[in-house]
Amino acid sequence: VGERIRKGVEEQDFSVGTHEALNLSISIGAAQFKSGEALEAFVKRTDDALYVAKQKGKNRVCSA
């Protein structure tokens, strides 16, 4: 799902009223909630995955 979202944003032309192309990209961190896991730990793992995606060159999906 994250990869489909990333690709959809990458392929979208966000130009509005201009002759210049405006393209965006996103980085996504994803994690599956573990049974009994504290919410704070889940959010931290997801956030850590996002920063891994950014460190690896952005415009990608990384999972925890």
ChimeraX attribute file (.defattr): number of C-alpha atoms within 10 A of each C-alpha:
attribute: neighborCount
match mode: 1-to-1
recipient: residues
	/A:1	8
	/A:2	15
	/A:3	14
	/A:4	10
	/A:5	14
	/A:6	18
	/A:7	15
	/A:8	13
	/A:9	16
	/A:10	15
	/A:11	12
	/A:12	12
	/A:13	12
	/A:14	14
	/A:15	11
	/A:16	9
	/A:17	6
	/A:18	8
	/A:19	7
	/A:20	9
	/A:21	10
	/A:22	11
	/A:23	12
	/A:24	13
	/A:25	14
	/A:26	16
	/A:27	22
	/A:28	22
	/A:29	20
	/A:30	19
	/A:31	17
	/A:32	10
	/A:33	14
	/A:34	10
	/A:35	6
	/A:36	6
	/A:37	9
	/A:38	10
	/A:39	11
	/A:40	9
	/A:41	12
	/A:42	17
	/A:43	14
	/A:44	13
	/A:45	18
	/A:46	21
	/A:47	18
	/A:48	18
	/A:49	21
	/A:50	22
	/A:51	15
	/A:52	20
	/A:53	20
	/A:54	18
	/A:55	10
	/A:56	12
	/A:57	9
	/A:58	15
	/A:59	17
	/A:60	19
	/A:61	22
	/A:62	20
	/A:63	17
	/A:64	15
